[in-house]
Amino acid sequence: MKSFVPVPDNSDFPIQNLPYGVFSTEANSQHRVGVAIGEHVLDLGAVKIFYLKKYHEALSANVLNPLMSLGCESWAEVRRITQNLLLEGSALHANQALQQTALVPLSSVTMHLPATIGDYTDFYSSIHHATNVGIMFRGKENALMPNWKHLPVGYHGRASSVVVSGTPIRRPLGQTLPVDGADPAFGPCRLFDFELEMAFFVGGPPTELGDRVTVDEAAKRVFGFVVMNDWSARDIQKWEYVPLGPFTAKNLGTTISPWVVPVAALEPFKVDNFPQDPKPFPYLTHEQKFNFDIKLEVDIKPANGVATTVCRSNYRNLYWTALQQIAHHTVTGCNLKPGDLMASGTISGDAADSFGSMLELSWKGTKQVQLLGGESRKFLQDNDEVTIRGFCRNDELRIGFGSASGVVLPAKPFE
């Protein structure tokens, strides 16, 4: 399969990928739906009247929610038609005039949030991350809480503060307990952190309150994946999380990559699901493979401009699959809407350089993380830029997610 659109070596966006995104340009500020191909975006709105009339309404929208709502059979058809359009010898290849309108250089676009996010849930599905955090705060004997291997632990996050890559994140103010047993203090977060995560967008028609999505039906509800940074204020979190869990330590901003990679593009990179012991309850048990070999990296770039890769992890480290997350989320009858976002939780591996947060890399601030240029960190400093990347690769193919990046701005003082 070869596209007539040039695709550079090692590109994230070959014709086998075709991730969806929402973009605008300086010449046209309207938000439009497109797919990435090489160093271009194919404006699906520009070609819909010729080749995708059936999906005119969904592809005329300024977000992906209408397309997400159509369901997996429609996603497959739109993808098939789009791939065929981009092949050498296609009708679009022969139509030079339409190419001038429909193919937009990536360098000229501004990317936006791909969907209107109604609800956002963050899980806690990496056993290595959960074990590391448990050891730090409870010791090896009680590292995992009693429920952890029985259900996908999660919490409801703040959808309104999910932002697209490139959006700066301001260091938050909040209450902390600098010294155990002393009075709390108020001021800028001192232990600001990233969390290496991935997330998926829910698709298909809305479900009704009281309905469930079974673990066997759940695959039809996964529209596509993004990489994510769940920024975290660790010192604020430590003081506030008892008894109801994360609140202001997590609502200050969550960064996602602008491109949504469809599950179909990830099929060549499926791997066995993470072994689970004990066996989950039947409503969480599935034989279908829904785990992926997605390589993940985190860079920290200080103000001096030298970037250091501080973490290399992999999506395959998740104990709980996306199908189990959906099944558990809806087992109570919780309703789903197209555009809902569900995140993995921090994805850590079992090696020290695969830990997906500064909390783990610095082991609760007890050691320095060395950066290029002679600097070091225990937690993030003002003007640090954090970039998270994800990609799959084998001998024949690379499928990438682009990146989720953001610069830490100083705390905004009270007037």
N, C-alpha and C positions, 0 to 999 in steps of 0.2 A: 504494500500500500504506500503510494508516494504522492505527495501533494505537489501541485504546480506552484504553490507558494513556497519560497525558499525557507528551509528550516535549518539553522546553523547546527553544527555538531554540539552535542551536550545541551541542547535546548530543552527547557521544561515542557515545551508545547508542540510536540509532533502531532501529526494527523491522528495518531492512535489515542491522543488525550482529549483535546477539544473541551477544556473546562469552560464553564459558563461564568460570566461576570456582567457587571453593569458599569457603563463608562459614559463619559462625555468628552468633548473637545473644546478648544478655545473658540473654534468657528461655529460650533453647535453645542450649546449648553444643555440641551435636552439629555436626560439620562436614558440610555438605550441598552438593550440586551445584546450581548455578543459572545463569541467564543474566541479563545486565543489560539493562533496558529503561527508558529515560528515567531517572528518579530512583528506580527500584525494581529489585529482584531477583525474578525468577520462580523460586520454589523448585520445581525439576523433580521432586524427590521427592514433593512435595505433590500434583502432578497426574498422576503416572505411572500410578497405579492406574485412573484414569478414561480417560486418553488415550494413554498410552505403556506399556501393559502388557508389550509385547514387550521393552522395555528396562528392565524392573523391576530386575533385578540391577545393571546398570551405573549406573542413576540412584539406587540406594540406597547406593552407595559413598560414602566420605568423601574420595575423590580422583577425578581424571578418568581414571586409568589404565584401568579397565575399559571406559569409553566409548571411549577412544583405541584400545583393542585390537580393537574391532569392525570397523574398516575404513571406507573412504570411502562405501560405499553406505549403511551404517547412519548415518553422520554426516549424510548428505544427508536421510535420512528423518526423523531426530530434529529436524533444523533445519526441515524443511518442516512437520511437525506443530506444532512450537513456534511458528513464525511464524503459522500458521493460528489457533492458540489465542489469540494476542494481537491479532488483527484485530478491528476493529469488527464487531459482529454475531455473533461467535463464540460457541461453547457456554460458554467461560469468561467472556465478557463478560456472558452472561445469568445466570451463577451467582454471585451476590453473596456467598454464604456461603463458597464456595471461594476467591474472591478475597481475602477477609479472611485466609485461611490462607496462600495461595500467593504473594501479592504483598507483599514485605517492603521497607520504605523503605531505600534505600541508606545513609541517614544513621544507621541503627540496626545495621548489620552490621559484623562484623570479618572481614576477608579473610585467607585463608591461602594457603600454597603450593598451586597448583592440582593438582600431581601429585607422586607419589613419583618423584624423579629418580634413576634408576639410574646413568646415565653422562652426562657433560657434556663437550662438545667445543667449543673456541673456535677459529674460523677467523680469517683475516687477509686478508679479501677486498675491502677498499677500496683501489683503486689510488692514490688521492690520499693516503690515510693512509700506505700503505707507502712511497710516494715521498717524502713529507715526512720520515718517520723516517729513511729511507735517506740523504737529503741531509744531515740533521743529523749523522749518525754516520759516513757514508762519502763524502759529497760527491756532486755532481750526476752525475758520470760513472758512479758505481757505486750509484745510488740503489736500484734494484731488484736483488735477488739473482737469479742466473741461472735459478733454478727458478720464479720467482714467476708468470710468464705461462704456465707449462706445467701447473701443478697448484694446487688450492686448499690453500694452506699452513694448517696448524692444529696444535693441541696438545690433549692430554687434560687437562681441568681437574678441579677438586675439586667433586663434586656435593653433598657434605655441607654446604658453606658457601654454597650458593645460598639466598637468603632472599627473602621477599616484601617488596614496597614498604612503607616505614614502619619497617623494622627499622634501628636505629642500627648504624653501622659504626665499630669502634674502630681508631684509628690503630695500625698494627702496629710492633712492635719488630723489629729485624733487623740483619744485618751490612751495612755500606756501605763504600765507598771514597771518602771526602770529597776526597782529593787523590790524583790519579793518581801511582802509583809509591811512595806511602807505605803504611804499614800500615793494614789495615782497622779500622774502629771499630764499636762496637755501641751501639745506642740507638734512640729513636723515629725512624721514617721522617720525613725532611724534605721529600721531594718527592712528596707524596701527590696522587693524580690520579683523575679519573673517566675512563671511556671510554664514549662514546655508541655503543650497539650495539642490534641487534635479535636475536631468537632464535626458533627454532621448535621445537615439540614433535613428536617422531616418533610416528606412529600405525601402526595395522595390527597383525596378529598378529606375535609375535616371529619373527625369522629364525634359521635354524640357523647355527652356526659353519661357515664354509666357503662359505656361500651369498653371492651378490652381489645388490644391487638396481641394476638398470640405470638409466641416466639417463632412459629413457622410462617406466619404472615408478615413478620416485621421487616424482612428484606425488601419487600415491596414499598416500604415506607422510608427508605434511605435514599434521598435524592442525590447527595454527594457530600464530599469531605473538604474541609479547610484545615490549615494549620492555625494554631491559636496561642496567644500569650495571655494567661490569666494573672495579671499583675496583682501582687499581694503585699499588704502591709503587715509583716509578721508580728511586730510588737503590738500593734493595735489589735490584731487577731487574737493574740494570746490573752489579752485582758478581757475582750468582749465575748469570746465564743461560748463561754459557759453561761447559761445552759442551752442556748438555742442555736449555736453554731455561727458560721461566718456571717458578717453583716457589713459594716462600713469598711472593713479591711479588704473587702472583695468588690464593693460596688463602685470603685473609683475609676474603673476602666478595664475593658477586656478587648484585646486586639485580635482581629482575624485577617487572614489573607483574603484578597479580593476575588480570587478565582476558586470556583467550586468544581472539584474534580468528580465526575460521575463514577459510580461504582463500576460501570462497564469498562472504564479505562484501567481499573485496578485488577481486573480478572486475572491477567497473567502473573500477578504477584500474590495470589492467595497462598496462605500457608495454614498449617494445622492450628486449630484453636488451642489456646493455652490449657495445659492439663489442669483439671479441677478436682480437688479432693478436700472434702467429701463431695459426692455427686449432688448437684443442686436439685431442688424440688422439680417435679415434672414440668411446671409452667415455665421454668428457666432452662430446660434441657433441650438441646437441638444438636442434630448430627451435621447440619450444613456447615461447611467452612465459611467463616466470616471474619477471618483475621488476615492481615496483610503485612508484607515485608516492606514497610515504608521507613526509609532512613530519615532521621531527624537530627538537625544540628542547631546549636545556639551560639551566636556571636555576641560579644560585648565590645562596643567601640567607644572608648572614652573620648573626651573632647579633643585629645591630641590627634585623633584620626586614625589610630592603629587598631584594627579589629582583631580579636582573638576568639577562636572557636573554643568555648569552655565546656561544651557538652556534645556528645554524639550518642543518640539513643535510637530506639526503633519502636514503631507502633505495635509490633508483634509481642511486645512485653506486657500488653494489657491482659489481665486475668479474665475480666468480664467483656464479652463481645457487645457490639452495638445492638444486636438482636436481643440479647438478654436485658440490656438497658431499657429498650423500648417495652419489652414484655413486663418488666418490673414496674416501670413508670406508669403503665396503664392497667395493671392488675386490679387496682382499686376502682377503675372506671374513669380515671383522669382522661379528659378529652385532649386530642391533638389537633393542631392546625398546621397547614402548609407554611413553612418558614420558621417553625419552632427550631431552636438550636439546642443540641445536646452535646456536651463536651465530655472528654475522656477522663479528666483529671490529669495531674502531672504524670508524665510517662518517663519513668526511670528504668534503667537496666540494672544488672547486678554488678557492674564494674564502677569504680569510683569516677571515671571520666564520662559515665553515662547517666549520672544523676541529673534530673531535670529541673533543679531549682538551686538557687544560691544557699538556701537553708541546708540542703544536703551537701553541695559542693564544698561549702565552708564548715560543714558539720556543726551547725548551730552556732556559727561564728567563732569556732575554736581554732581555725586555721585560715590562712590566706589563699585565695585563688590567684595565681600568677597570670598577668597579662603581658602581651608583647609591649616593648617600649619601657619596661622596668616598673610598670604600675602593678598593683594588686588590689583585690577586693575581698571583703567578706559579704557585703551586700551592695546594692546598686547606689551609685553616687549621682548627683545632679549632672545633667548633660551627657550621661551615658546613653548610648543608643543600643538597644537590644534587637537583634534580628533572628527570627526563627525560620528555618527552611525545612521543607520536606520533599523527598523524591523517592521514586522506585527505579531500580536499574537492574538489568540483566545484560547478557552478551549482545542482545539485539536492540534493546529499547530502553529509553529513559522517559518516565512520566513524572512531571514535577508539579508542585503546588504553588510555585512562586514563594513569596515570603510574607511574614507578619512582622513588621518593625515599628518601633516607636522610640522617641527620645524622652528621657526623664527630665521634666522641667522642675525648677525649684518650687517649693510650696508657696502658695498664694497667701500672703499675710492678711489678717483682718484689717479692714480700713480703720 
